Amino acid sequence: MFLRKLREKGRITIEDCGHHRNGKPYYVEINAHYARNEGQDSIVAIYRDISERKQSELALHEANQRFTAVLDGIDAAVYVADMDTYEVLYVNPKIRNRVGDVVGKKCWQAIRQGQSGPCEFCTNGKLLDRKGETARTYTWDYHDTANNQWFHCTDRAIPWDDGRYVRLEVATDITDRMRDEKALKKAHQQLELLAYYDPLTKLANRRLFIDHLSRSFARADRKKTKLAVCYLDLDGFKEVNDSLGHELGDKLLKQVSERLLNTLRGEDLVARWGGDEFALLINGQHDEQTCATTLDRLSSALAVPYELDGCVFHVTASIGVTVYPQDQGDPDTLLRHADQAMYLAKQRGRNQYYF
């Protein structure tokens, strides 16, 4: 077969192997040239020992097999891409099972479907400083919106066997962890809502109001302004609640809460104290007249008829007010004084405020 092929081609190069007497293998490269002169065949062959090269290639092949076996066994998506051509050189089973065998394709075509060009890690120096050829590691989270999955990605530029750099990316599925964190965050928000807000009206509760009031003293002192602490009780709410039921009463309380929020400023605070009682913290007041103007506007807004389930109701409010720093004291003292002023407003005929 060797001679027939040599006669057909005239010149061939083949590799052959054998074993020395001691059993050690050897490899040779044979360059053979065929000629026919005066009716006789002649062959010139040069034998070159390539055992050392073959052993190096074998060692490299075995190393690549071990490298591939390790990457194949990782419980994460792994791929390797050329940082100059952006071609995918290797993908492990996690990616092959997801997108197929994409070796040879551009990384954005194979891995990041939807991208129109090279990924930022290969082009903007995040992974490789071209001046010093310094490899870097970069970690980031990627959201696959099409499948609603989250991955934690670790990218690193590593030197390859032929002097070029390749990008190694390991993407670990963290979807369950992200879902758990989202659920935990939601649970914390719900706990905060229960701890600081009224469940019916979503207004601040007593605890949050007192905390804000305590911190507002220092701000009023620093800005040399006054703050008004108001205690508000609805006039006629008990009759609505007793005659028409708690469900309708709750709807009325929600509407009252909305009007209070819409009338006051964002820097002020409204809290439901319990039942049909509310506490108000009005910041930045220069004098009682400024506060009275705000309270007039508030009383007018609350006095507008309420429509509930096709029926119209008239509810007003009695408001007691104390002003800091004229009235010195801790939050409990100021709230107690505002409560006392509210009762005086009711005694004077309701639907009014009293300082």
LUMLUM-562462 format. One record per residue (C-alpha): residue in three letters; x, y, z. Coordinates in steps of 0.001 Angstrom, whole numbers, plus 524288, in hexadecimal, padded with zeros to 5 digits. Layout:
% residues N
AlaXYZ;...
END
This chain:
% residues 355
Met800008000080000;Phe80B368091580322;Leu811BB806C57F604;Arg804FB808187EE7C;Lys801ED8150E7F4F3;Leu80FD1819AA7F2DF;Arg80F558164D7E44E;Glu8023E81D8D7E308;Lys80692829FA7E9D6;Gly8152782A087E7B3;Arg817CD82F967F528;Ile8116282CB080238;Thr8139182F7E8108D;Ile80EAB825E481AA5;Glu8109C82321828FE;Asp81396815DC82E80;Cys816198105083BD8;Gly81C4180486841FA;His822EC7FFF184E34;His831137FF1885217;Arg8366B7F27985771;Asn8343B7F79786519;Gly825DA7F980861F0;Lys826478083D86163;Pro81E4780DA485608;Tyr8241D8160484B65;Tyr81E3481E658409F;Val8242F821B183370;Glu8205E82AB282861;Ile823698251D81ADF;Asn8250982E1880F1C;Ala825A88253A80316;His82821828C27F4E0;Tyr825B481F797E98A;Ala82CB781FB17DC7E;Arg82DCE816747D0D0;Asn83A32816C17C8E0;Glu83CDB80DFA7BD42;Gly83201804BA7C0F1;Gln835FD803437CF10;Asp82EEB808257DB4C;Ser8369F80FFB7E524;Ile8326E8155F7F235;Val8391A81FAF7FA60;Ala8341F820338086E;Ile83826828B8813D1;Tyr834BF823DF82171;Arg833C682DFD82C5E;Asp831D282A8F83AA0;Ile825DE8322983F91;Ser8243982AD384C5B;Glu82663836E7854C0;Arg81C5E83EDE84D0F;Lys8129E833C884D8B;Gln8144C8322E85C20;Ser811EB840C585DE4;Glu805CF8402085556;Leu801088344585CDC;Ala8034D83B10869E5;Leu7FC2684708864E0;His7F0F583EAA85FE8;Glu7EFE7837CF86D06;Ala7F03F844F087407;Asn7E57084A0586B29;Gln7DD8283DDB86DE3;Arg7DF2083FD587C87;Phe7DBDD84E5087B01;Thr7CFB284AF88731C;Ala7CBB58406C87CC8;Val7CC9684A24887F0;Leu7C4A185474880C4;Asp7BABC84A4D87C47;Gly7B8A88465488A5C;Ile7B662853FD88FBC;Asp7A85785645893F0;Ala7A7E78633F88CB9;Ala7A7B08685B87ED7;Val7B5A3869B2879C3;Tyr7BACB86E9186CE8;Val7C7CF8730786742;Ala7C8C687D4A85C76;Asp7D42688305854D1;Met7D5F189132858FC;Asp7DAEC8955D84B95;Thr7D13288E9584290;Tyr7C62588D2984CAE;Glu7C42987F1C8481C;Val7BF7A874F7851DC;Leu7C9F786AA685406;Tyr7C3328622985E1C;Val7B618860A2864F6;Asn7B2FA856DA86F8B;Pro7A6BD84E3F86FED;Lys79F118586C877BA;Ile79FA08619586C07;Arg79F028571086187;Asn79250851FF86756;Arg78CF885FD586736;Val7913F8657985A0E;Gly7978585A02852F4;Asp7A5768588284E0F;Val7A97A8668884B3E;Val7B836864C484A30;Gly7BD4786D4383F17;Lys7B2778775884003;Lys7B4408852C84503;Cys7B1DB8861785395;Trp7A66E88F9085246;Gln79FEC886928484C;Ala7A1DD87A738507B;Ile7A07A87E9D85E89;Arg79A1888C0E85EFD;Gln78FA688AD885499;Gly78A518982A85168;Gln7975489F41851FC;Ser79BF48A5438454E;Gly7AA848A604847C2;Pro7B5FD8A27B85084;Cys7B34C8A1D485F09;Glu7B8998ACA88678C;Phe7C1F68A3C586EE3;Cys7C9D88A0B2862A9;Thr7CAB38AEA685DE2;Asn7CB3C8B88E868E8;Gly7D6C38B3CE870D9;Lys7CF298AE8587C60;Leu7D5C68A16587AEA;Leu7E2BC8A4B28749E;Asp7EBF48B02F8752C;Arg7F1E48AF7586799;Lys7FD868B7EA86B4E;Gly8025C8AEE8875CE;Glu7FA998A2E3871A9;Thr7F58E8A21F87F86;Ala7EA1E898EB8816B;Arg7DF0189CF988A55;Thr7D3318968089064;Tyr7C5C889CBA88F6C;Thr7B9518981889603;Trp7AB8489C3F892C9;Asp79D65897A8892F7;Tyr796068950488665;His7873D8941688507;Asp7824D88B6887A14;Thr77541892308784E;Ala770748887286E1F;Asn7710987D44877FD;Asn77067885A088455;Gln77D1D87FED88977;Trp7883988687890C3;Phe79694882F888F6C;His7A2828873589723;Cys7AD728885688D24;Thr7BC168880D88F5D;Asp7C43B88C548839E;Arg7D2EC88B418828E;Ala7DCE288CFA877B3;Ile7E6BA881D1877AA;Pro7F29887F6786ECC;Trp7F0B987464864F1;Asp7FB0B86AF585FFD;Asp7FE37872CE853B3;Gly8006E87FE585A56;Arg7F2D3885A285887;Tyr7E9228889786361;Val7DBEA88234864D1;Arg7D04E885CE86D12;Leu7CBB687BAB876D5;Glu7BE0D87DEC87C26;Val7B777875E3886BD;Ala7A90B878F0888AD;Thr7A2878732C894AB;Asp793BD8727C89532;Ile78F5787AC68A0C9;Thr780F087B6689D44;Asp77CA8874978A9C6;Arg7854387D698B201;Met77FF5889A38AB6A;Arg77217884E38AD87;Asp77519882348BBCB;Glu77B2188FC08BD50;Lys76F57895E78B6C4;Ala7662F88E638BFAC;Leu76E62892408CB7F;Lys76E338A08A8C758;Lys75F7D89FEA8C5BA;Ala75E3B899B88D331;His766968A49C8D90E;Gln75E058AEBD8D262;Gln751E08A8318D7C4;Leu757D28A7D28E566;Glu75B6D8B6338E437;Leu74DA48B91F8DFB5;Leu7482A8B2228EB9B;Ala751E28B8B28F4BF;Tyr750AA8C6C18EFF8;Tyr744158C8268E835;Asp735928C6CC8EAA3;Pro7309D8BAE28E326;Leu7238D8C1228DF68;Thr727728CEB88DABE;Lys736028CC428D81F;Leu738CC8D88F8DFEE;Ala743B38D9128E9F9;Asn740808D30F8F718;Arg743908D83C904B8;Arg7512B8D27B90508;Leu755728D8D48F848;Phe74EF38E5C38FBBF;Ile755D98E6ED908DD;Asp762DB8E35A90273;His7610A8EE1E8F83C;Leu75CAB8F7D790287;Ser768BB8F54690AD3;Arg771AC8F8008FF44;Ser769E7903F98FB0B;Phe76D4C90B769077E;Ala77BA190C93903A8;Arg7781A910CB8F5C4;Ala76EDE91B618FABC;Asp779529206390425;Arg78393920898F979;Lys77AF6927CA8EFB4;Lys774B3930468FA54;Thr7670A92CA18F5D2;Lys75B4D9273F8FCFF;Leu7544591A718FBAD;Ala74611917B08FEA4;Val7419190B2590506;Cys73320908CF9025A;Tyr729958FEFA907C5;Leu71DB18FCFC8FEFD;Asp710ED8F61790209;Leu705CD8F4738F83E;Asp6F8A18FA378FBF9;Gly6ED2C8F1158F975;Phe6F53A8E53C8F5AC;Lys6EFB68DCBD90091;Glu6E1EF8DE698FB50;Val6E63E8DA188EDB7;Asn6EDBA8CE868F30A;Asp6E2FB8C9F78FC44;Ser6D7A08CB948F2F3;Leu6DD8F8C71B8E617;Gly6E7F78BD7A8EA88;His6F6AD8BCB88EBA3;Glu6F8E08B9CA8DD3D;Leu6F3258C6DE8D938;Gly6FA1E8CD5A8E49F;Asp707158C80E8DFB1;Lys704628CD888D224;Leu701B08DACB8D848;Leu70E768DA538DFDB;Lys715E48D7698D34C;Gln70FD88E32C8CC91;Val713188EBDD8D823;Ser7212A8E6EE8D7B1;Glu7224F8EA3E8C944;Arg71D418F80D8CB90;Leu726D78FA338D6AA;Leu732348F5BA8CE46;Asn72DD78FDBA8C28E;Thr72C4190A1E8CA9A;Leu73908909B28D225;Arg746BA90A538CC58;Gly750358FF328CA5F;Glu758B9904238D58B;Asp74D509031C8DF13;Leu748AF8F6758E52D;Val73B3C8F08F8E750;Ala7392A8E5198F07C;Arg72D358DD688F442;Trp72CC58DD0D902F4;Gly721AE8D36090414;Gly713358D2F0900EA;Asp70FA28E0018FACE;Glu71AF98E76590103;Phe726B08EC878F98A;Ala733408F3968FD0E;Leu7397A8FDD68F43A;Leu747419032A8F42F;Ile7483990FE28EC82;Asn75633914998EABD;Gly75BEF921D48E744;Gln7519B92AAD8ED45;His755EA938C38EFBE;Asp74AB993C908F8C0;Glu73D2C938818FD20;Gln736C993FD48F1EF;Thr73E60937A28E7FD;Cys739D392B798EEFD;Ala72BC59308C8EFAE;Thr72BA7932608E0E7;Thr72FB09242A8DF20;Leu7255791F908E8C6;Asp71AAD927838E204;Arg71E23920F18D53B;Leu71E2F913B48DBEB;Ser710F2915BD8E266;Ser70ADC91A038D598;Ala7100090E048CE83;Leu70AB0904D58D8EA;Ala6FD4F90B7F8D934;Val6FA77908918CADD;Pro6EF9F8FE068CA76;Tyr6F3FB8EFE78C907;Glu6ED8D8E68A8BF85;Leu6EDA28D8638C3E8;Asp6E61A8CD918BCF1;Gly6DCE08D75A8B6D9;Cys6DA298DEA18C391;Val6DF128EC178C78F;Phe6E49D8EEA58D51D;His6E8C58FB118DC06;Val6F4418F9CC8E556;Thr6FC6E9049F8EB41;Ala70839904C98F44C;Ser70BF490A9C90166;Ile71A6F90DA89023C;Gly722EB910B490DED;Val72FF09176490B64;Thr73C4B91A059130C;Val748169211690D6F;Tyr7566A91E4C91033;Pro75EDD924D79156D;Gln754E292D5A91CA2;Asp74FFA920CB9229B;Gln75C1F919D292757;Gly75BFA90B4E92A4B;Asp75E4D8FDBB9253B;Pro755AA8F78391AC0;Asp74C688F16E924B1;Thr74A718FE8892B8A;Leu747A5905D591EEF;Leu73E208FB6E91A57;Arg737238FBD792762;His735D690A9792667;Ala730B19098B9187A;Asp726E48FF5291D11;Gln7222C90877927C9;Ala720CB9138891E0C;Met718C490A959152F;Tyr70F049082192020;Leu70DD1916C892214;Ala70AF7918319138C;Lys6FFF990E30914D4;Gln6FA7991539920B6;Arg6FA31921D9918F2;Gly6F12B91BF290EC0;Arg6F99F912CD9063D;Asn6FE3A915068F841;Gln7090E91E258FCC0;Tyr716ED91E5E901C9;Tyr71C1C9233A90EC2;Phe72A0092710912A8;
END
